Amino acid sequence: MDSSSPCGSFLNNLSGEWQINLESRIPRKELYEAQIASSKPSLGFFVLLLCAAVIATLGLISNSAAVVIGAMIVAPLMDPILSLAFALSISNNKLAKRSLLTVVIGVLTVVATSALLASLLDVSEVNREMTSRTAPNLIDLGIAVAAAVAGSFSMTRERLSNSLAGVAVAVALVPPLCVCGIGLSIGKEVVAVFGRGTVAGITNQISEGSFLLFLANLIGITVASLFVFLVQRYGSLVQCWRNLLLWLGLLGLLCIPLSSALHDFSIKQEIESKFDAFKAGQVRELKVTSDNPYLWQRVRMLFSNVQVRDNKATVDLVFSAPKGVLTEDLSNNLSAAIVKRGKEDLGLEDINVTISVIPNQINKYSGSKPLSSIQ
């Protein structure tokens, strides 16, 4: 609409002359020079990477989400990965090899640092911050792709460079590697910490799961960024189609275990929904909970680990409950309900369920004498 017309003038005044601003792209030569600098392992790169590894490892050990987020912002590992994607888009083998080597050296540095630190501190337990990074699925790959699009697009626009810190937090490259290092320093079985309770004998799959999460982030970022650079015509599909096919093949291979993990994730959701229904139906059936329904409100599922192989599932569940509420008979009933649901609704051949219960207790005090104790 013509802005000089009365209607156009009215709309401009009403909107404050609002219009879409199409930022200009950073020139190809300037972006190329920036990626050359990002591909070289400088002293500053290793200083920041070591600091990020130490911060993330200590944050994971202390179960502090805020500290782990701080390590994500400090870590410079995103730069050589984006440099690798740019090199693949312009078919620059020298830049691609240098960027990939920098990524590999960075990965080894982080894993070795976290493993050494965990050994020095004699870490033998895992907590929620660690276990949350050991079961990646296609959802994590989707997060990595979306973050990569934001990161690579921000690189090509000067005004959007401030968004890179948020991208680093979203994709989380260093924390999974630190969890991998911590897992390598622990034996075959680990002790899991849930609040003040602990459960021993959980199989140590910390290293495998966390490294798979890192691979999902690495490959997802590389492929998505490669497409972004091609769409913006920094590279040519005619020149880089071999690189594109190779990394799409890696992405396809990665989707196999991630799809299986997504199936495991759906089973976890089924188990949790079944437990919620089971929990709701037990309030009136037991005398101890009918007299005090508040007790069943304090029964919670703290951890669920599902492994499916050859259509057979192994389920480890950890509950927190007042003493005497979640009895052995109730645990057996819950196990039977989960097995039945898994066979009938999910088509599994066999399900092995292991339930661990961490008792909790609340004491109320008045002055120096306890008024009551709720078990």
C-alpha positions as CSV (number, residue, x, y, z in Angstrom):
1,M,0.0,0.0,0.0
2,D,1.2,3.5,-0.9
3,S,2.4,5.2,2.3
4,S,1.6,8.6,0.8
5,S,-2.1,7.7,0.6
6,P,-4.4,8.6,3.6
7,C,-4.9,5.0,4.5
8,G,-1.2,4.2,4.3
9,S,-0.3,7.2,6.4
10,F,-2.9,6.2,9.0
11,L,-1.5,2.6,9.2
12,N,2.1,3.9,9.6
13,N,1.1,6.3,12.3
14,L,-0.9,3.5,14.1
15,S,2.0,1.0,13.9
16,G,4.9,3.4,14.5
17,E,6.0,2.7,10.9
18,W,6.5,-0.9,11.7
19,Q,8.0,-3.1,9.0
20,I,10.0,-6.3,8.6
21,N,13.8,-5.6,8.6
22,L,15.7,-8.2,6.5
23,E,19.2,-8.0,7.9
24,S,22.0,-8.3,5.4
25,R,24.1,-11.4,5.4
26,I,27.7,-11.3,6.6
27,P,29.9,-11.4,3.5
28,R,31.2,-14.9,2.6
29,K,34.8,-13.8,2.8
30,E,34.3,-12.3,6.3
31,L,32.5,-15.4,7.6
32,Y,35.2,-17.7,6.1
33,E,37.9,-15.8,7.9
34,A,36.0,-16.1,11.2
35,Q,35.6,-19.8,10.7
36,I,39.3,-20.3,10.1
37,A,39.9,-18.6,13.5
38,S,37.3,-20.8,15.1
39,S,38.8,-24.0,13.7
40,K,42.2,-23.4,15.3
41,P,42.7,-24.7,18.8
42,S,44.0,-21.5,20.5
43,L,45.2,-21.1,24.1
44,G,42.0,-19.3,24.9
45,F,40.0,-22.2,23.6
46,F,41.6,-24.7,25.9
47,V,41.5,-22.4,28.9
48,L,37.8,-21.9,28.5
49,L,37.2,-25.5,27.7
50,L,39.1,-26.7,30.8
51,C,37.3,-24.2,33.0
52,A,33.9,-25.3,31.6
53,A,34.8,-29.0,32.2
54,V,35.8,-28.3,35.8
55,I,32.7,-26.2,36.4
56,A,30.3,-28.7,34.8
57,T,31.9,-31.7,36.6
58,L,31.7,-30.1,40.0
59,G,28.1,-28.9,39.2
60,L,27.1,-32.4,38.3
61,I,28.7,-34.0,41.4
62,S,27.0,-31.4,43.6
63,N,23.7,-31.8,41.7
64,S,23.5,-28.1,40.9
65,A,21.6,-27.2,37.7
66,A,22.6,-23.6,38.0
67,V,26.3,-24.4,38.0
68,V,25.9,-26.8,35.0
69,I,24.2,-24.0,33.0
70,G,27.1,-21.7,33.8
71,A,29.5,-24.3,32.3
72,M,27.4,-24.4,29.1
73,I,27.8,-20.7,28.6
74,V,31.6,-20.8,29.2
75,A,32.2,-23.8,26.9
76,P,33.6,-22.8,23.4
77,L,33.0,-26.2,21.8
78,M,30.2,-24.9,19.6
79,D,32.6,-22.8,17.6
80,P,34.6,-25.6,15.9
81,I,31.4,-27.6,15.2
82,L,29.9,-24.7,13.4
83,S,33.2,-24.2,11.6
84,L,33.1,-27.9,10.5
85,A,29.6,-27.4,9.1
86,F,30.7,-24.3,7.2
87,A,33.7,-26.1,5.8
88,L,31.5,-29.0,4.6
89,S,29.1,-26.5,2.9
90,I,31.9,-24.9,0.9
91,S,33.8,-28.3,0.4
92,N,37.0,-27.0,2.0
93,N,38.6,-30.3,3.2
94,K,41.5,-28.5,4.9
95,L,39.2,-26.4,7.1
96,A,36.9,-29.5,7.7
97,K,39.8,-31.6,8.9
98,R,41.2,-28.9,11.1
99,S,37.8,-28.2,12.7
100,L,37.1,-32.0,13.2
101,L,40.5,-32.4,14.8
102,T,39.8,-29.5,17.2
103,V,36.4,-31.0,18.1
104,V,38.0,-34.5,18.8
105,I,40.8,-32.9,20.9
106,G,38.2,-30.9,22.8
107,V,36.1,-34.0,23.5
108,L,39.1,-35.9,24.8
109,T,40.1,-33.0,26.9
110,V,36.7,-32.7,28.6
111,V,36.3,-36.4,29.2
112,A,39.8,-36.8,30.6
113,T,39.4,-33.8,32.9
114,S,36.0,-34.9,34.3
115,A,37.3,-38.5,34.8
116,L,40.4,-37.3,36.6
117,L,38.4,-34.9,38.8
118,A,35.9,-37.6,39.6
119,S,38.7,-40.0,40.5
120,L,40.4,-37.5,42.7
121,L,37.1,-36.7,44.5
122,D,36.3,-40.5,44.7
123,V,32.9,-40.1,43.2
124,S,30.9,-43.4,43.5
125,E,27.3,-42.1,43.3
126,V,25.2,-40.6,40.6
127,N,22.4,-38.1,41.0
128,R,19.5,-36.6,39.1
129,E,21.7,-34.2,37.1
130,M,23.7,-37.1,35.8
131,T,21.0,-39.6,35.1
132,S,19.0,-37.0,33.2
133,R,21.7,-37.0,30.5
134,T,22.0,-40.8,30.1
135,A,18.9,-41.6,28.0
136,P,18.8,-39.5,24.9
137,N,16.1,-40.0,22.2
138,L,14.8,-38.3,19.1
139,I,13.5,-35.4,21.2
140,D,17.1,-34.5,22.1
141,L,18.0,-34.7,18.4
142,G,15.2,-32.3,17.6
143,I,16.5,-29.8,20.2
144,A,20.0,-30.0,18.7
145,V,18.6,-29.4,15.2
146,A,16.6,-26.4,16.3
147,A,19.5,-25.0,18.3
148,A,21.8,-25.5,15.3
149,V,19.5,-23.5,13.0
150,A,19.4,-20.7,15.5
151,G,23.2,-20.8,16.1
152,S,24.3,-21.0,12.4
153,F,21.8,-18.3,11.4
154,S,22.9,-16.0,14.2
155,M,26.5,-16.4,12.9
156,T,25.5,-15.0,9.5
157,R,23.8,-11.9,11.0
158,E,25.8,-9.4,13.1
159,R,22.7,-8.2,15.1
160,L,21.9,-11.7,16.2
161,S,25.3,-12.7,17.6
162,N,24.1,-12.3,21.2
163,S,21.8,-15.3,20.7
164,L,24.7,-17.7,20.7
165,A,24.9,-18.0,24.5
166,G,21.3,-19.2,24.6
167,V,22.1,-21.7,21.8
168,A,24.9,-23.1,23.9
169,V,22.6,-23.5,26.9
170,A,19.9,-25.2,24.8
171,V,22.2,-27.8,23.1
172,A,24.5,-28.6,26.1
173,L,27.7,-30.1,24.7
174,V,30.1,-30.2,27.7
175,P,27.8,-31.6,30.4
176,P,27.2,-34.9,28.6
177,L,30.9,-35.3,28.1
178,C,31.5,-34.7,31.7
179,V,28.9,-37.3,32.7
180,C,30.7,-39.7,30.3
181,G,34.0,-39.0,32.1
182,I,32.4,-39.4,35.5
183,G,30.9,-42.7,34.4
184,L,34.3,-44.0,33.2
185,S,35.7,-43.4,36.7
186,I,33.0,-45.5,38.3
187,G,32.7,-49.3,38.3
188,K,30.2,-51.6,36.6
189,E,27.5,-50.8,39.2
190,V,26.6,-47.4,40.7
191,V,24.8,-46.1,43.7
192,A,22.0,-43.6,42.7
193,V,21.2,-40.8,45.0
194,F,17.6,-39.6,45.3
195,G,17.3,-36.8,47.8
196,R,18.5,-38.3,51.0
197,G,17.9,-41.9,49.9
198,T,20.3,-44.1,47.9
199,V,19.7,-47.2,45.8
200,A,22.7,-49.5,45.1
201,G,23.2,-52.0,42.3
202,I,22.0,-50.0,39.3
203,T,23.8,-51.0,36.1
204,N,26.3,-48.4,35.1
205,Q,25.2,-47.1,31.7
206,I,26.3,-43.6,32.4
207,S,29.1,-43.3,29.9
208,E,27.3,-44.9,26.9
209,G,24.1,-42.9,27.3
210,S,25.8,-39.6,27.9
211,F,28.2,-40.0,24.9
212,L,25.2,-40.9,22.7
213,L,23.6,-37.6,23.7
214,F,26.8,-35.8,22.7
215,L,26.8,-37.6,19.4
216,A,23.2,-36.6,18.8
217,N,24.1,-33.0,19.5
218,L,27.2,-33.1,17.3
219,I,25.6,-34.7,14.3
220,G,22.4,-32.8,14.6
221,I,24.2,-29.5,14.8
222,T,26.5,-30.3,11.9
223,V,23.7,-31.4,9.5
224,A,21.3,-28.6,10.4
225,S,24.0,-25.9,10.1
226,L,25.1,-27.4,6.8
227,F,21.6,-26.9,5.4
228,V,21.4,-23.4,6.8
229,F,24.7,-22.4,5.1
230,L,23.5,-24.0,1.8
231,V,20.1,-22.2,1.9
232,Q,21.9,-18.9,2.4
233,R,24.2,-19.7,-0.6
234,Y,27.5,-19.7,1.3
235,G,28.1,-23.0,-0.3
236,S,27.0,-25.0,-3.3
237,L,25.0,-28.2,-3.3
238,V,26.8,-29.3,-6.5
239,Q,30.2,-29.1,-4.7
240,C,29.2,-30.5,-1.3
241,W,26.7,-33.2,-2.1
242,R,29.1,-36.0,-1.0
243,N,29.6,-34.3,2.4
244,L,25.9,-33.9,2.7
245,L,25.1,-37.6,1.9
246,L,27.8,-38.7,4.3
247,W,26.5,-36.8,7.3
248,L,22.9,-37.6,6.4
249,G,24.0,-41.3,6.6
250,L,25.5,-40.7,10.0
251,L,22.3,-39.0,11.1
252,G,20.3,-42.0,9.8
253,L,22.5,-44.4,11.8
254,L,22.1,-42.3,14.9
255,C,18.3,-42.3,14.6
256,I,18.3,-46.1,15.2
257,P,19.3,-46.1,18.8
258,L,17.5,-42.8,19.4
259,S,14.3,-44.3,18.0
260,S,14.7,-47.2,20.4
261,A,15.3,-44.8,23.2
262,L,12.1,-42.9,22.3
263,H,10.2,-46.2,22.5
264,D,11.7,-46.7,26.0
265,F,10.6,-43.2,26.8
266,S,7.0,-43.9,25.8
267,I,7.1,-47.0,28.0
268,K,8.3,-44.9,30.9
269,Q,5.3,-42.6,30.3
270,E,3.0,-45.6,30.3
271,I,4.5,-46.9,33.6
272,E,4.1,-43.5,35.3
273,S,0.5,-43.2,34.1
274,K,-0.2,-46.7,35.4
275,F,1.4,-45.8,38.7
276,D,-0.7,-42.7,39.0
277,A,-3.9,-44.7,38.5
278,F,-2.6,-47.4,40.9
279,K,-1.8,-44.7,43.5
280,A,-5.3,-43.1,43.2
281,G,-7.0,-46.5,43.7
282,Q,-5.1,-47.4,46.8
283,V,-6.1,-44.4,49.0
284,R,-9.3,-45.9,50.2
285,E,-8.3,-49.6,50.2
286,L,-5.7,-49.5,52.9
287,K,-6.6,-48.7,56.5
288,V,-3.4,-46.8,57.1
289,T,-4.1,-44.6,54.2
290,S,-7.9,-44.3,54.6
291,D,-7.3,-42.9,58.0
292,N,-4.6,-40.5,56.7
293,P,-4.9,-40.0,52.9
294,Y,-2.0,-37.5,53.0
295,L,0.4,-40.5,53.3
296,W,-0.4,-41.7,49.7
297,Q,0.3,-38.1,48.5
298,R,3.8,-38.6,49.7
299,V,4.4,-41.7,47.6
300,R,6.4,-40.6,44.5
301,M,8.3,-42.2,41.7
302,L,11.9,-40.9,41.9
303,F,13.5,-42.9,39.0
304,S,12.5,-45.1,36.2
305,N,15.0,-46.9,33.9
306,V,13.6,-48.9,31.0
307,Q,15.7,-51.1,28.7
308,V,14.1,-53.0,25.8
309,R,15.9,-55.7,23.9
310,D,14.4,-58.3,21.6
311,N,11.0,-57.2,22.6
312,K,11.8,-57.9,26.3
313,A,11.9,-55.1,28.8
314,T,13.8,-54.6,32.1
315,V,12.3,-52.0,34.3
316,D,14.0,-50.5,37.4
317,L,11.7,-48.3,39.5
318,V,12.6,-46.3,42.6
319,F,9.9,-44.9,44.9
320,S,9.9,-42.7,47.9
321,A,7.1,-43.6,50.4
322,P,6.3,-43.4,54.1
323,K,7.4,-46.5,56.0
324,G,4.8,-49.2,55.8
325,V,2.7,-47.8,53.0
326,L,4.2,-49.3,49.9
327,T,4.5,-52.9,51.2
328,E,5.8,-55.9,49.5
329,D,2.3,-57.1,48.5
330,L,1.5,-53.7,47.0
331,S,4.8,-53.6,45.1
332,N,4.1,-57.1,43.7
333,N,0.6,-55.9,42.7
334,L,2.1,-52.9,41.0
335,S,4.7,-55.0,39.2
336,A,1.9,-57.4,38.0
337,A,-0.1,-54.4,36.7
338,I,2.9,-53.0,34.8
339,V,3.7,-56.5,33.3
340,K,0.1,-56.9,32.2
341,R,-0.1,-53.4,30.7
342,G,3.2,-53.9,28.9
343,K,2.2,-57.3,27.3
344,E,-1.4,-56.3,26.4
345,D,-0.9,-52.7,25.2
346,L,2.7,-52.5,24.1
347,G,3.1,-56.1,22.8
348,L,6.2,-56.9,24.9
349,E,7.0,-60.6,25.4
350,D,8.4,-60.4,28.9
351,I,8.9,-57.6,31.5
352,N,11.2,-57.9,34.5
353,V,10.3,-55.3,37.1
354,T,12.5,-54.3,40.0
355,I,11.1,-52.0,42.6
356,S,13.1,-50.2,45.3
357,V,11.5,-48.1,48.0
358,I,13.2,-45.3,49.9
359,P,11.3,-44.7,53.2
360,N,10.7,-41.1,54.2
361,Q,9.6,-39.5,57.4
362,I,8.6,-36.0,58.7
363,N,9.0,-35.0,62.3
364,K,7.3,-32.0,63.9
365,Y,8.9,-30.3,66.8
366,S,7.8,-27.7,69.4
367,G,10.8,-26.3,71.3
368,S,13.0,-29.3,72.2
369,K,10.3,-32.0,72.2
370,P,8.8,-33.6,69.1
371,L,5.0,-33.2,68.9
372,S,4.4,-35.9,66.3
373,S,6.1,-38.1,63.8
374,I,4.5,-39.0,60.5
375,Q,5.9,-42.2,59.0
